[in-house]
Amino acid sequence: MDGGEFGMRLLRGIAGALLWIVSLLLMLVGVILCVTVILLPVGIPLLGYARRMFTGSLKLMAPRAVSHPIEQSEKAMKKRGHDVRKSAKRTRKKLGLA
């Protein structure tokens, strides 16, 4: 892992942690608003927004393979296909077919 990739992972981790803390504080405010029955219409949407922020923060802190599994599997399949073609080419040369 090179320095640029490490730096990006570090920044994503810090941003995810800060967003996680803000979302937890927002959840706390939402729960307090929901307890006061008069402010219930404000507290419920606030809890929904806090939940979306919380899941976004977890996606930021998770490795790329967890947050983008299809993209990572496509990348792995392309690499595996390249390796197989390379191996087949070497085998053909050994057998004298190409």
BELHU-V156687 format. One record per residue. N is the residue number from 1. RES is the residue in one letter. SS is DSSP state (h for helix, s for strand, l for the rest). PHI is phi in degrees with one decimal (none if undefined). Layout:
n-><N;N>
res-><RES;RES>
ss-><SS;SS>
phi-><PHI;PHI>
This chain:
n-><1;2;3;4;5;6;7;8;9;10;11;12;13;14;15;16;17;18;19;20;21;22;23;24;25;26;27;28;29;30;31;32;33;34;35;36;37;38;39;40;41;42;43;44;45;46;47;48;49;50;51;52;53;54;55;56;57;58;59;60;61;62;63;64;65;66;67;68;69;70;71;72;73;74;75;76;77;78;79;80;81;82;83;84;85;86;87;88;89;90;91;92;93;94;95;96;97;98>
res-><M;D;G;G;E;F;G;M;R;L;L;R;G;I;A;G;A;L;L;W;I;V;S;L;L;L;M;L;V;G;V;I;L;C;V;T;V;I;L;L;P;V;G;I;P;L;L;G;Y;A;R;R;M;F;T;G;S;L;K;L;M;A;P;R;A;V;S;H;P;I;E;Q;S;E;K;A;M;K;K;R;G;H;D;V;R;K;S;A;K;R;T;R;K;K;L;G;L;A>
ss-><l;l;h;h;h;h;h;h;h;h;h;h;h;h;h;h;h;h;h;h;h;h;h;h;h;h;h;h;h;h;h;h;h;h;h;l;h;h;h;h;h;h;h;h;h;h;h;h;h;h;h;h;h;h;h;h;h;h;h;h;h;l;l;h;h;h;h;l;h;h;h;h;h;h;h;h;h;h;h;h;h;h;h;h;h;h;h;h;h;h;h;h;h;h;h;l;l;l>
phi-><none;-84.6;-65.6;-64.9;-66.6;-63.8;-62.7;-67.2;-64.2;-64.8;-63.8;-64.1;-65.8;-66.0;-63.2;-64.7;-66.4;-65.5;-65.3;-63.7;-64.7;-63.4;-66.8;-66.4;-64.6;-66.0;-64.1;-61.2;-62.5;-63.0;-66.5;-63.1;-66.0;-70.1;-67.4;-80.7;-60.6;-65.6;-94.7;-56.4;-64.2;-87.8;-69.5;-65.1;-63.0;-64.4;-65.3;-64.3;-64.6;-64.8;-64.2;-64.7;-64.4;-63.4;-66.6;-64.6;-67.6;-67.1;-65.6;-66.2;-82.6;-75.8;-62.5;-60.2;-65.8;-82.4;-81.2;-133.3;-66.9;-68.6;-60.8;-69.7;-70.0;-62.7;-63.6;-66.5;-67.2;-62.3;-64.1;-64.8;-62.9;-63.0;-63.6;-67.0;-62.0;-63.4;-64.5;-65.5;-63.8;-64.5;-64.8;-61.7;-64.6;-63.2;-80.5;77.3;-89.2;-130.2>
